[in-house]
Amino acid sequence: MKYLHTMVRVLDLEASLDFYCTHLGLVELKRYDNEQARFSLIFLAAPGDESAQVELTYNWDGDELGAGDRNFGHLAYAVENIYETCQRLQDGGVVINRPPRDGHMAFVRSPDNISIELLQAGDALKPQEPWVSMENTGEW
């Protein structure tokens, strides 16, 4: 058995691609548009790691997604420097819902309220400001 991908339904494809690609840094691997059934599938992965993919499913005529309840759980990505990653995301307008106070873990949310866990690759970094003093924002 081999893990292939996780499917996430999205309401606004452009906003989701901006979040996952521009801010989070994933790359689009392939896209499948089905005109008859009126949906698109977009497969994304971290650069250099095509084995773990996220499939964004966009229904052209809309979808009822609810409030992003946590029954899905979250996606998790290891990052080289959690502080630099969180700063880049924050500079891009992404809310850091759970700051990396411990130098190891942070959470953000996609435009469709999917929780994204960011984990420091290897050992945790030494705690530093402004992250140590930053409070949680919203849900994560």
C-alpha positions as CSV (number, residue, x, y, z in Angstrom):
1,M,0.0,0.0,0.0
2,K,1.2,3.5,-0.8
3,Y,-0.2,6.9,0.3
4,L,-1.3,8.9,-2.8
5,H,-3.1,12.1,-1.8
6,T,-5.6,13.9,0.4
7,M,-8.6,15.5,-1.2
8,V,-9.8,18.9,0.0
9,R,-12.9,20.5,-1.4
10,V,-12.5,24.2,-2.1
11,L,-15.1,27.0,-2.7
12,D,-12.8,29.6,-4.4
13,L,-10.3,27.9,-6.6
14,E,-8.2,31.0,-7.2
15,A,-8.0,31.9,-3.4
16,S,-7.1,28.3,-2.6
17,L,-4.4,28.2,-5.3
18,D,-3.0,31.5,-4.0
19,F,-2.9,30.1,-0.5
20,Y,-1.4,26.7,-1.2
21,C,1.0,27.7,-4.0
22,T,1.9,31.4,-3.5
23,H,1.9,31.4,0.3
24,L,2.5,27.8,1.4
25,G,4.9,27.1,-1.5
26,L,3.3,23.9,-3.1
27,V,3.5,23.4,-6.8
28,E,0.8,22.3,-9.2
29,L,1.6,18.9,-10.6
30,K,-1.5,18.3,-12.8
31,R,-5.0,19.4,-13.4
32,Y,-8.1,17.6,-14.7
33,D,-11.1,19.6,-15.8
34,N,-14.3,17.6,-16.4
35,E,-16.7,19.8,-18.4
36,Q,-19.5,17.3,-18.4
37,A,-19.5,16.8,-14.7
38,R,-18.5,20.5,-14.1
39,F,-15.6,20.0,-11.7
40,S,-11.8,20.4,-11.6
41,L,-9.1,18.4,-9.8
42,I,-5.8,20.1,-9.1
43,F,-3.0,18.0,-7.6
44,L,-0.3,19.9,-5.6
45,A,2.8,18.8,-3.8
46,A,5.8,20.3,-2.0
47,P,8.7,21.0,-4.4
48,G,10.8,17.8,-4.8
49,D,8.3,15.6,-2.9
50,E,5.6,14.5,-5.4
51,S,4.8,11.4,-3.4
52,A,2.6,13.3,-0.9
53,Q,-0.1,15.2,-2.8
54,V,-3.1,17.4,-2.0
55,E,-6.0,17.2,-4.4
56,L,-8.0,20.3,-4.5
57,T,-11.6,19.5,-5.7
58,Y,-13.5,22.4,-7.1
59,N,-17.1,22.0,-8.2
60,W,-17.9,24.7,-10.7
61,D,-21.5,25.1,-9.6
62,G,-20.6,25.6,-5.9
63,D,-20.5,23.3,-2.9
64,E,-21.8,23.2,0.7
65,L,-18.7,22.9,2.8
66,G,-20.0,24.0,6.2
67,A,-17.8,25.9,8.6
68,G,-14.6,23.8,8.1
69,D,-15.4,21.6,11.0
70,R,-12.4,19.7,12.4
71,N,-13.7,16.3,11.4
72,F,-11.2,16.4,8.6
73,G,-8.3,17.0,10.9
74,H,-5.3,18.8,9.2
75,L,-2.6,18.6,6.6
76,A,1.0,18.6,8.0
77,Y,4.2,19.8,6.3
78,A,7.8,19.8,7.6
79,V,9.6,23.1,6.9
80,E,13.3,24.0,7.0
81,N,12.8,27.0,9.3
82,I,9.5,27.4,11.0
83,Y,10.1,31.0,12.0
84,E,11.0,32.1,8.4
85,T,8.0,30.1,7.0
86,C,5.6,31.7,9.5
87,Q,7.0,35.2,8.8
88,R,6.7,34.7,5.0
89,L,3.1,33.5,5.5
90,Q,2.2,36.4,7.8
91,D,3.8,38.9,5.4
92,G,1.6,37.5,2.7
93,G,-1.5,38.1,4.8
94,V,-2.0,34.6,6.2
95,V,-3.1,34.5,9.9
96,I,-0.9,32.4,12.1
97,N,-3.5,30.8,14.2
98,R,-1.1,28.9,16.5
99,P,2.3,30.6,16.5
100,P,5.5,28.5,16.8
101,R,6.1,29.5,20.4
102,D,8.0,26.3,20.9
103,G,10.2,26.5,17.8
104,H,8.6,23.3,16.6
105,M,4.9,23.6,15.6
106,A,2.5,26.2,14.1
107,F,-1.0,26.1,12.6
108,V,-2.6,28.2,9.8
109,R,-5.8,27.8,7.9
110,S,-6.6,27.7,4.2
111,P,-9.3,30.0,2.7
112,D,-11.7,27.0,3.2
113,N,-10.8,26.6,6.9
114,I,-8.6,23.5,6.4
115,S,-6.0,23.4,9.3
116,I,-2.4,23.2,8.1
117,E,0.2,22.1,10.6
118,L,3.7,23.3,10.1
119,L,6.4,21.3,11.8
120,Q,10.1,22.2,12.2
121,A,12.2,19.6,10.3
122,G,14.6,18.0,12.8
123,D,15.0,19.5,16.2
124,A,13.0,22.4,17.4
125,L,14.5,25.8,17.0
126,K,15.4,27.9,20.0
127,P,12.2,29.8,21.1
128,Q,12.4,33.5,20.0
129,E,10.3,36.6,19.8
130,P,7.9,37.7,18.5
131,W,6.6,34.1,18.4
132,V,7.1,33.3,22.1
133,S,4.8,36.1,23.2
134,M,2.2,35.7,20.4
135,E,-1.2,34.5,21.4
136,N,-3.4,32.0,19.4
137,T,-5.8,33.6,17.0
138,G,-9.1,31.9,16.2
139,E,-9.3,28.2,15.8
140,W,-6.6,25.8,14.6
